[in-house]
Amino acid sequence: MTGADGIWALVPAGGRGLRMQAPLPKQYLPLLGRPVILHTLERLCTHPRVRGVVVGISDQDRHWQALIPMLADLPKFLGKYSGGETRAHTVLNGLKALSKHARSEDWVLVHDAVRPCLRHEDVDQLISIVTGGQSKKSPLPLKGGEGKGEGVEGGLLAFPVSDTVKRVDNESRVVETIRREGLWRAATPQMFRIGALVSALESAQKLRREITDEASAIEGAGGHPRVVACHADNIKVTLPEDLALAELYLKQQQGKA
């Protein structure tokens, strides 16, 4: 990475979080007295390598307005933009919003709004490997994620699968046991060149290809992103019990548990 290459962050936050079964979208639920999304934005805005952060919010969102006074003290927060019908649309809108500040050759970190426990050291590890640097600090053996980054077309934080994995049929009967070697659970941030990600997402939309994360768009365009192991506390708040776990992890990180 040259000194001119910027690193930016984008947070798609247009989801409603139906699985949470809560009166508020999950990104607005209280976590240690503050909305989940505020913790997430703070982690990104305070990272020394990140130049600026944008967040994608649905035009029908009725909760964002209440957060605006809380954002005043966040360094490098560039504001919100209109989300889209899907995550892919929301991310693509965000990349276009970032074009006012960033170049297509710059990097973007796309991070889930409901991963509030992200560690700076995990972001450092991702940046280091994707951009060609080296880091000896990793919470887990990388097993295919290590290296200097030559030829890397971006990367993502992930967890190596440790449990036995079963494939089942429509009646929940086991069909087969999947070998877990080489299997990873994708997390975020996911880091790519802005121009490359725009091209991959636009191509996927034209082909009506389902995109579940940014890496899958890059894969569909022929790329091979690098996976980088992250700490287990980089959880996604999806179910009610995840809030209690996120609170525990944040307290541990703050030395208060």
Order of alpha helices (4+ residues) and beta strands (2+ residues): beta-beta-beta-alpha-beta-beta-alpha-beta-alpha-beta-beta-beta-beta-alpha-alpha-beta-alpha
